[in-house]
Amino acid sequence: MPEMAREYYLELFDGGCAYCDGRADTWDHVIPVTKGGATAPDNILPACIACNSSKRDRDLDEWLAATDRSLSPQAIEHLAHFQVL
């Protein structure tokens, strides 16, 4: 991922996970690569290792319904901007 995009995400999410209060250590593909998702700004969210590992290759809606996680306000704004939600 380009450095400019990394900086944007770190600032927007204040270094945090898009799904919990944890520190973002990884990048999650909203639509998994195994299901045709691209490594592009409209398909990437910062995630902690626990959330990213838990989500694996599930669709975002499927994973959120199966867990007690939810999208942060920043994630909702970001995905709405790209019309992913």
Secondary structure as GFF3:
##gff-version 3
##sequence-region A 1 85
A	DSSP	alpha_helix	3	12	.	.	.	ID=ss1
A	DSSP	beta_strand	26	29	.	.	.	ID=ss2
A	DSSP	three_ten_helix	33	35	.	.	.	ID=ss3
A	DSSP	three_ten_helix	41	43	.	.	.	ID=ss4
A	DSSP	beta_strand	44	47	.	.	.	ID=ss5
A	DSSP	alpha_helix	49	55	.	.	.	ID=ss6
A	DSSP	alpha_helix	60	66	.	.	.	ID=ss7
A	DSSP	alpha_helix	73	81	.	.	.	ID=ss8
###
